[in-house]
Amino acid sequence: MPQTIPTVPTEAPLVLRLRLRRQRASLSDTAIADHSAAISAHARRCLRLLRPRTLAGYFGIRGEIDILPLLEQQSARGLRIAMPVLEPHRPGRMHFRSWHPGEPLCNNAFGIPEPCYDAPRIWRRELDIVFLPLVAFDSAGYRLGMGGGYYDRYFARRRFGSHRPRLIGVAHGFQQVPRLEPQPWDVPLDGVITEAGWTRFRRRQGERAG
């Protein structure tokens, strides 16, 4: 008889999201600082290899990895830094604007800092690498976000031609799960960085390198 390969059961996204968000929010300041320092060191090696001109990041909240010191350092080295901005009149949509350390920031509807609307806009085709937060990820490169779908909408494959930025998740190691059930609209990661190191994922058939 042919052998059957057992499948790894997946946790319901809402339950998984709540569990990992609670675990992340419960981390001590020391643990977050230690993980952030280790991840920044791995990220610097990643950037030296990939040599981007425009790097997108994020403002970490509630236990997310703090990459601001890394972004400030890369800005001082001459990289153009982009940050996500939610569109107030288009629910579920976002875009990126330029950010320089020390510039004034505005808070979005969720109270998260972001560049103000007078900051220059950076278009999709200008992004080389995007460091993005997540709630969970698996070994196939699928990502579970906060549930708003902002990144999946923005980075939908149909929006890009020959150039698509590399999407690299940034997370604590415990946020890796055995398997996520991908949805048709999910945009997989090209890699992920945790305190343990940088992992690259194989691109899916039909995807082009950025």
C-alpha positions as CSV (number, residue, x, y, z in Angstrom):
1,M,0.0,0.0,0.0
2,P,1.3,3.5,-0.8
3,Q,2.4,5.4,2.3
4,T,0.5,8.5,3.2
5,I,2.5,11.6,4.3
6,P,1.0,13.0,7.5
7,T,0.0,16.6,7.4
8,V,0.9,19.1,10.1
9,P,-2.4,20.5,11.5
10,T,-2.7,24.2,11.3
11,E,-3.9,26.4,14.1
12,A,-6.8,28.7,13.3
13,P,-5.4,32.1,12.2
14,L,-7.4,34.1,14.8
15,V,-6.3,31.8,17.6
16,L,-2.7,31.7,16.4
17,R,-2.6,35.5,16.0
18,L,-3.9,36.1,19.5
19,R,-1.6,33.6,21.1
20,L,1.6,34.9,19.5
21,R,0.7,38.5,19.9
22,R,0.2,37.9,23.6
23,Q,3.5,36.0,23.8
24,R,5.3,38.8,22.0
25,A,3.7,41.5,24.1
26,S,4.8,39.7,27.3
27,L,8.5,39.9,26.4
28,S,10.7,41.8,28.7
29,D,12.5,45.0,27.5
30,T,15.8,43.1,27.9
31,A,14.7,40.2,25.7
32,I,13.4,42.6,23.0
33,A,16.7,44.6,23.1
34,D,18.8,41.4,22.9
35,H,16.8,40.0,20.0
36,S,16.8,43.3,18.2
37,A,20.6,43.7,18.5
38,A,21.1,40.2,17.2
39,I,18.7,40.6,14.3
40,S,20.3,44.0,13.3
41,A,23.7,42.3,13.1
42,H,22.2,39.6,10.8
43,A,20.4,42.3,8.8
44,R,23.6,44.2,8.2
45,R,25.2,41.2,6.7
46,C,22.1,40.7,4.5
47,L,22.3,44.3,3.3
48,R,26.1,44.1,2.5
49,L,25.3,41.1,0.3
50,L,22.2,42.5,-1.5
51,R,23.4,46.1,-1.7
52,P,20.0,47.9,-1.9
53,R,19.6,51.6,-2.7
54,T,16.2,52.0,-1.1
55,L,15.4,50.1,2.1
56,A,11.9,50.0,3.6
57,G,11.3,49.4,7.3
58,Y,8.7,50.0,10.0
59,F,8.2,51.4,13.4
60,G,8.0,48.5,15.9
61,I,5.3,48.4,18.5
62,R,4.1,46.0,21.3
63,G,7.1,43.6,21.4
64,E,8.0,43.8,17.7
65,I,11.7,43.8,16.8
66,D,13.1,47.4,17.0
67,I,15.0,48.1,13.8
68,L,15.1,51.9,14.1
69,P,18.8,51.9,15.1
70,L,19.6,49.8,12.0
71,L,17.6,52.1,9.8
72,E,19.3,55.2,11.3
73,Q,22.7,53.6,10.6
74,Q,21.8,52.7,7.0
75,S,20.5,56.2,6.4
76,A,23.8,57.6,7.6
77,R,25.5,55.3,5.1
78,G,23.5,56.8,2.3
79,L,20.6,54.5,1.8
80,R,17.2,56.0,1.2
81,I,14.8,54.8,3.9
82,A,11.1,54.3,3.2
83,M,8.4,53.8,5.8
84,P,4.7,52.6,5.4
85,V,1.9,55.2,5.6
86,L,-1.7,54.2,5.9
87,E,-4.1,55.9,3.5
88,P,-6.9,57.5,5.7
89,H,-9.4,57.7,2.9
90,R,-8.8,54.2,1.5
91,P,-9.3,51.6,4.3
92,G,-6.9,48.7,4.1
93,R,-4.5,50.5,1.8
94,M,-1.0,51.9,2.4
95,H,2.0,53.2,0.5
96,F,5.6,54.3,1.4
97,R,7.1,57.7,2.0
98,S,10.7,58.8,2.6
99,W,12.0,59.0,6.2
100,H,15.1,60.6,7.6
101,P,16.1,60.3,11.3
102,G,15.0,63.3,13.2
103,E,12.2,64.3,10.9
104,P,8.7,64.9,12.5
105,L,6.3,62.0,12.5
106,C,2.5,61.7,12.5
107,N,0.4,59.0,14.2
108,N,-1.9,56.9,12.1
109,A,-5.4,55.6,13.1
110,F,-3.7,52.9,15.2
111,G,-1.4,55.3,17.0
112,I,1.7,54.0,15.1
113,P,4.2,56.7,14.0
114,E,4.6,57.2,10.3
115,P,6.1,59.9,7.9
116,C,3.7,62.8,7.5
117,Y,2.0,63.4,4.2
118,D,4.4,66.1,3.1
119,A,7.3,63.6,3.0
120,P,8.2,62.5,-0.5
121,R,6.4,59.4,-1.7
122,I,8.4,56.4,-2.7
123,W,6.9,54.1,-5.4
124,R,6.8,50.4,-5.6
125,R,9.4,50.1,-8.4
126,E,11.9,52.1,-6.3
127,L,11.9,49.7,-3.3
128,D,14.8,47.2,-3.3
129,I,14.4,45.5,0.1
130,V,11.5,45.7,2.5
131,F,11.9,44.6,6.2
132,L,8.4,43.9,7.4
133,P,6.9,42.8,10.8
134,L,4.8,39.7,11.2
135,V,2.9,37.7,13.7
136,A,3.9,34.2,12.4
137,F,5.8,32.6,9.6
138,D,6.6,29.1,8.4
139,S,9.5,27.3,6.7
140,A,7.8,27.8,3.2
141,G,8.0,31.6,3.6
142,Y,4.3,32.3,4.3
143,R,3.6,35.1,6.7
144,L,0.7,35.8,9.1
145,G,0.3,39.5,9.7
146,M,-1.9,41.5,12.0
147,G,-5.0,40.8,9.8
148,G,-5.4,44.0,7.9
149,G,-3.9,42.7,4.7
150,Y,-2.0,46.0,4.0
151,Y,1.3,44.3,2.9
152,D,-0.5,41.6,0.8
153,R,-2.5,44.2,-1.1
154,Y,0.5,46.5,-1.7
155,F,2.8,43.8,-2.8
156,A,0.4,41.8,-4.9
157,R,2.4,40.2,-7.8
158,R,0.3,41.8,-10.5
159,R,1.5,45.2,-9.5
160,F,5.1,44.5,-10.5
161,G,6.9,44.0,-13.8
162,S,10.5,42.9,-14.0
163,H,11.4,44.4,-10.6
164,R,9.9,43.3,-7.3
165,P,11.5,44.1,-4.0
166,R,12.8,41.4,-1.8
167,L,10.4,41.0,1.2
168,I,12.2,40.0,4.3
169,G,10.3,39.3,7.5
170,V,11.7,40.3,10.9
171,A,10.6,38.3,13.9
172,H,11.4,36.6,17.1
173,G,12.4,32.9,16.7
174,F,9.3,31.7,18.6
175,Q,7.1,33.2,15.9
176,Q,7.9,30.4,13.5
177,V,5.2,27.8,13.3
178,P,5.1,24.3,11.6
179,R,2.8,25.4,8.8
180,L,0.5,28.2,7.7
181,E,-2.4,27.6,5.4
182,P,-1.7,30.1,2.5
183,Q,-4.6,32.0,1.0
184,P,-4.7,33.0,-2.7
185,W,-3.9,36.6,-1.9
186,D,-0.9,35.9,0.4
187,V,2.4,37.2,-0.8
188,P,5.2,35.0,0.4
189,L,8.5,36.2,1.9
190,D,11.9,36.0,0.2
191,G,13.5,35.5,3.6
192,V,13.2,36.0,7.3
193,I,15.6,37.3,10.0
194,T,15.4,36.1,13.6
195,E,17.9,36.3,16.4
196,A,19.2,33.0,15.1
197,G,20.1,34.2,11.7
198,W,18.9,35.0,8.2
199,T,16.9,32.4,6.2
200,R,16.3,32.7,2.5
201,F,13.3,31.0,0.9
202,R,13.1,29.7,-2.7
203,R,11.1,31.8,-5.1
204,R,7.9,30.4,-6.4
205,Q,7.7,29.5,-10.1
206,G,6.9,32.5,-12.2
207,E,8.4,35.0,-9.7
208,R,11.3,37.2,-10.8
209,A,14.1,38.4,-8.6
210,G,14.1,42.1,-7.7
